[in-house]
Amino acid sequence: MALTNDEINEILELYGRGYSGRKIADKTEHSPITIYYHIRQAKKSVTGLIDKSMNVDKILSQLDYPNLFVNRVVRESSTSHEENEKDELEAEETTEEIESPKKLDLKAELSEFQKNQEIGQRKE
């Protein structure tokens, strides 16, 4: 059975208030699969408009989703975007901090090894 727009908006409103998918399912008596499906579809719609640089007011007028839901998705989207940028910056800093390995002077190491062996043989 397909959900009505009012039922979908109720699901999105509850999600916007911070309810988990299971709590929404208990409250609305719809299956968790149905709940997650509609939340995921609505999130895709909102994030698609965010990617087009639309502000919250334009998204609200275009999609007719509950304000709390749109604000939560926008907040989550900006948080994940900021975290990705932060991770990229940290990765760049870490790369800069790592020193290049010292070049091995094989000839010097070989001659030192040979000297140590000679000293060891003399002691015997």
C-alpha positions in Angstrom: 0.0 0.0 0.0 1.4 3.4 -1.0 1.7 6.1 1.6 -0.1 9.4 1.3 1.7 12.7 1.2 0.5 13.3 4.8 2.0 10.0 6.0 5.3 10.7 4.3 5.4 14.2 5.7 4.7 12.8 9.2 7.7 10.4 8.8 9.9 13.2 7.6 8.7 15.5 10.4 9.6 12.8 13.0 12.9 12.2 11.5 13.6 16.0 11.6 12.8 15.9 15.3 15.5 13.3 15.8 13.5 10.1 15.9 15.3 7.0 14.7 13.8 4.9 11.9 12.6 2.3 14.4 10.9 4.8 16.7 9.2 6.3 13.6 8.1 2.8 12.6 6.6 2.1 16.0 4.9 5.5 16.1 3.4 5.4 12.6 2.9 1.6 12.4 4.7 1.4 9.1 7.5 -1.1 8.5 11.0 0.1 9.1 11.8 -0.7 5.5 9.1 1.7 4.3 10.3 4.3 6.7 14.0 4.1 5.6 12.9 4.0 2.0 11.0 7.3 2.2 13.7 9.0 4.3 16.4 8.0 1.9 14.4 9.2 -1.1 13.6 12.5 0.5 17.3 12.9 1.6 18.4 12.3 -2.0 16.0 15.0 -3.2 17.2 17.5 -0.6 20.9 16.8 -1.2 20.4 17.1 -4.9 19.2 20.6 -4.5 22.0 21.4 -2.0 24.4 20.3 -4.7 22.8 22.9 -6.9 23.6 25.5 -4.3 20.0 26.1 -3.3 19.4 27.6 0.1 17.0 26.2 2.7 14.1 28.5 1.8 14.2 27.5 -1.9 14.5 23.8 -1.0 11.5 24.1 1.3 9.4 25.9 -1.4 10.4 23.5 -4.1 10.0 20.2 -2.2 7.2 20.9 0.3 9.0 18.8 2.9 8.8 19.6 6.7 11.1 22.4 7.8 12.7 20.3 10.5 13.5 17.5 8.0 15.1 19.8 5.5 17.1 21.6 8.2 18.4 18.3 9.6 19.5 17.1 6.1 21.2 20.4 5.3 23.0 20.3 8.7 24.1 16.7 8.2 25.2 17.5 4.7 27.3 20.5 5.7 28.8 18.6 8.6 29.8 15.7 6.5 31.2 18.2 3.9 33.2 20.0 6.6 34.5 16.7 8.0 35.6 15.6 4.5 37.5 18.9 4.0 39.0 18.6 7.5 40.1 15.0 6.7 41.7 16.2 3.4 43.6 19.0 5.2 44.8 16.7 7.9 46.0 14.2 5.2 47.9 16.9 3.4 49.5 18.1 6.7 50.5 14.5 7.6 52.0 14.0 4.2 54.1 17.2 4.6 55.3 16.1 8.1 56.6 12.8 6.9 60.3 13.1 6.1 61.7 11.4 3.1 63.8 8.4 4.2 67.4 9.1 4.5 69.4 7.9 1.5 71.4 4.8 2.3 75.1 5.1 1.7 75.7 1.5 0.9 79.4 1.9 0.4 79.9 3.6 3.8 77.8 0.8 5.5 79.8 -1.9 3.8 83.1 -0.4 4.8 81.9 0.0 8.4 80.7 -3.6 8.4 84.0 -4.8 7.1 85.9 -2.8 9.8 83.7 -4.3 12.5 84.4 -7.8 11.2 88.2 -7.1 11.1 88.0 -5.9 14.7 86.0 -8.9 15.7 88.6 -11.2 14.1 91.5 -9.5 15.8 89.9 -9.9 19.2 89.6 -13.7 18.6 
